[in-house]
Amino acid sequence: MIIGKDIVTTYNGITIHEGANFHIKSGEIYGLLGGSGSGKTTLLKTMIFLKEPTSGSVKINGVDIWRALPKEQQDMKLQIGVMFQFGALFSNMNVLDNIGIMLREYSEFDPNDIDEIAKMWLIKVGLKPNSMTLYPSELSGGMKKRVALARALALSPRVLFLDEPNSGLDPISARAMDRLICDIRDSLGITVVMVTHDIDSIFNILDRFLIVDNKKIVFEGDLKQALEFKDNPLKDLFAMR
């Protein structure tokens, strides 16, 4: 589904990644792991058109997204959904309008149909219909994340990108979010790529993951392989489980 090859990224002359290579399989929940400041989110940004690599390539479904023609890029953008760490909801829009904005911008559905589709996604992510008229300032942190997730799903993407979906959540809410992510993957058959440092998520829902350390991807594989990896830079984190 996604192949990163020889990716080099820089910020203001500072190298963040030095020849990163990875591959993400269709239908899996794939994690981007690493210590604070290691470049996990930057790597995510190379896949969602927010940070062009200095060199190297990112291919989604065989399309080199940074070398594609504008029309191809637009088509690809409509095949991915993104949930940012803090939701990034529009404060002047209620829940229903936040979910439906992508449909209003990029679909030809009738406005009434858009509202119905938005309600469907609202329920799919575990929110009650009576929350649709609320504004972001009236939502809990967990509710904001679920609204952002519903918005990311509104165009029925083939790949869902999540940046720290459990950050700021209490343990019960975090495990509920894990179950929701698995349900979405299983019921919709989509590929999920997520940045996380949540040890329970790593152990319970990731099919495979990579670990970024010192500008390199030092590991890519599944949990069993990671536990056998002697030079795992996250061994202290893993030991907590």
C-alpha positions in Angstrom: 0.0 0.0 0.0 2.7 2.5 1.0 6.5 2.3 0.2 9.0 4.8 1.5 12.4 4.6 -0.2 15.6 6.3 0.7 13.8 9.3 2.3 15.9 12.2 3.5 14.1 15.1 5.3 15.6 18.3 6.6 14.4 21.4 8.5 16.4 24.5 8.1 19.5 22.5 7.1 19.1 20.0 9.9 18.7 16.4 8.8 15.8 14.6 10.4 15.8 11.4 8.4 18.8 9.9 6.6 17.7 7.3 4.0 14.5 6.0 5.6 13.0 2.9 4.0 9.7 1.2 5.0 6.7 -0.6 3.6 3.2 -0.7 4.8 0.8 -3.5 3.8 -2.8 -3.1 2.8 -5.2 -3.6 5.7 -2.8 -3.5 8.5 -2.5 -1.2 11.5 1.1 0.1 11.3 2.9 2.2 13.9 5.5 4.9 13.7 7.5 4.7 16.9 10.5 6.5 18.3 11.7 8.7 21.1 10.6 12.3 21.5 12.0 14.4 18.7 13.0 11.4 16.6 11.0 12.4 13.6 7.9 10.2 13.8 5.5 12.9 13.0 7.7 14.3 10.3 7.7 10.9 8.7 3.9 10.9 8.8 3.9 14.3 7.2 5.8 13.0 4.2 2.9 10.6 3.6 0.1 13.2 3.9 1.5 16.0 1.6 2.7 18.2 4.4 6.5 17.7 4.3 8.2 17.1 1.0 11.3 14.9 1.4 14.6 16.5 0.4 15.2 13.3 -1.6 13.8 9.8 -1.8 10.2 8.8 -2.6 6.9 7.9 -1.0 4.6 5.7 -3.1 0.9 5.1 -2.2 -0.7 2.4 -4.4 2.2 2.7 -6.8 1.9 6.5 -7.2 5.0 8.6 -6.3 3.0 11.2 -4.5 5.6 14.0 -4.5 6.3 13.6 -8.2 2.8 13.1 -9.4 0.9 15.6 -11.5 -1.4 18.0 -9.6 -4.5 16.0 -10.7 -3.0 12.8 -9.5 -2.0 14.4 -6.2 -5.5 15.7 -5.7 -7.0 12.3 -6.4 -4.6 10.7 -3.9 -5.4 13.3 -1.2 -9.0 12.3 -1.4 -8.0 8.7 -0.7 -6.4 9.5 2.6 -7.9 10.6 5.9 -6.0 12.4 8.7 -6.7 12.8 12.4 -4.3 15.3 13.9 -3.1 14.9 17.5 -5.3 17.6 19.0 -8.2 17.3 16.6 -7.7 20.5 14.7 -11.5 21.1 14.7 -12.9 24.4 13.4 -13.9 26.3 16.5 -16.7 28.2 14.7 -18.4 25.1 13.4 -20.5 22.6 15.3 -19.8 18.9 15.4 -22.0 18.0 12.4 -20.5 20.8 10.2 -16.9 19.8 11.2 -17.6 16.3 10.1 -19.4 17.3 6.9 -17.0 20.0 5.7 -14.9 17.6 3.5 -18.1 16.3 1.9 -19.2 19.9 1.2 -15.9 20.7 -0.4 -15.2 17.6 -2.3 -18.4 15.7 -3.1 -21.5 16.4 -5.1 -24.0 15.2 -2.4 -27.0 17.3 -1.6 -26.6 19.3 1.6 -29.3 17.2 3.4 -27.6 14.0 2.3 -24.3 15.4 3.6 -25.8 15.9 7.0 -27.1 12.4 7.1 -23.7 11.0 6.1 -22.1 13.1 8.8 -24.5 11.7 11.3 -23.7 8.2 10.2 -20.0 8.8 10.8 -20.8 10.5 14.2 -22.5 7.3 15.3 -19.8 5.1 13.8 -17.1 6.7 16.0 -19.2 6.2 19.1 -20.8 9.6 19.7 -24.5 10.2 20.4 -26.7 12.1 17.9 -27.4 14.8 20.5 -23.7 15.8 20.3 -24.0 17.0 16.7 -25.0 20.6 17.6 -22.2 21.1 20.1 -19.1 23.2 19.3 -15.5 22.2 20.0 -15.3 24.3 23.1 -18.1 22.2 24.6 -16.4 18.9 23.9 -14.1 16.8 26.1 -10.7 15.9 24.8 -11.9 12.4 23.9 -15.0 13.7 22.1 -12.8 16.1 20.0 -10.7 13.2 18.9 -13.7 11.2 17.9 -15.2 14.1 15.9 -11.8 14.5 14.2 -11.8 10.8 13.4 -15.3 11.0 11.9 -14.1 13.9 9.7 -11.1 11.9 8.6 -13.4 9.1 7.6 -16.0 11.2 5.8 -14.7 10.7 2.3 -14.3 6.9 2.9 -10.5 6.9 2.6 -8.4 3.9 1.7 -5.7 4.9 4.2 -6.3 6.5 7.6 -3.4 8.4 9.3 -3.5 9.1 13.0 -1.1 11.3 15.0 -1.0 10.2 18.6 -4.7 9.2 18.8 -4.4 8.3 22.6 -2.5 11.4 23.8 -4.2 13.2 26.6 -6.7 10.4 27.2 -7.3 8.6 30.4 -6.5 4.8 30.4 -10.1 3.8 29.9 -10.7 6.2 27.0 -7.4 5.2 25.5 -8.4 1.5 25.4 -11.8 2.5 24.0 -10.0 4.4 21.2 -7.8 1.3 20.5 -11.0 -0.8 20.1 -12.5 1.8 17.8 -9.4 1.9 15.6 -9.5 -1.9 15.3 -13.3 -1.8 14.5 -12.8 0.8 11.8 -10.0 -1.2 10.2 -12.0 -4.4 10.4 -15.3 -3.1 9.3 -14.1 -0.7 6.5 -11.1 -2.7 5.4 -8.8 0.3 5.4 -5.1 0.6 6.2 -4.2 2.5 9.4 -0.9 4.3 10.0 -0.5 5.8 13.4 2.2 7.7 15.4 2.1 6.4 19.0 4.1 6.0 22.1 1.2 4.3 24.0 2.7 1.0 25.2 -0.7 -0.8 25.3 -1.5 0.3 21.8 1.9 -1.1 20.7 1.3 -4.4 22.3 -2.4 -4.8 21.5 -3.4 -3.3 18.1 -0.3 -2.8 15.9 0.3 -5.5 13.3 3.7 -4.1 12.5 5.7 -1.0 13.2 9.0 0.9 12.6 11.2 2.5 15.1 13.1 5.7 14.3 16.3 6.5 16.1 19.3 8.8 15.3 17.9 9.8 11.9 17.5 6.1 10.8 14.8 3.5 10.8 16.5 1.0 13.0 13.7 -1.6 13.1 10.7 -2.6 11.1 8.6 -5.7 11.9 6.1 -7.1 14.4 6.0 -7.2 18.2 7.6 -10.6 18.4 10.5 -9.5 16.3 10.9 -6.3 18.3 11.0 -8.2 21.6 13.9 -10.2 20.2 15.7 -7.1 18.9 18.6 -6.6 21.2 19.4 -3.1 20.2 15.9 -1.8 20.5 16.1 1.9 21.5 12.7 1.6 23.1 13.6 -1.4 25.3 12.9 0.6 28.5 9.4 1.5 27.2 8.8 -2.1 26.2 9.9 -3.3 29.7 7.0 -1.4 31.2 4.6 -4.0 29.8 
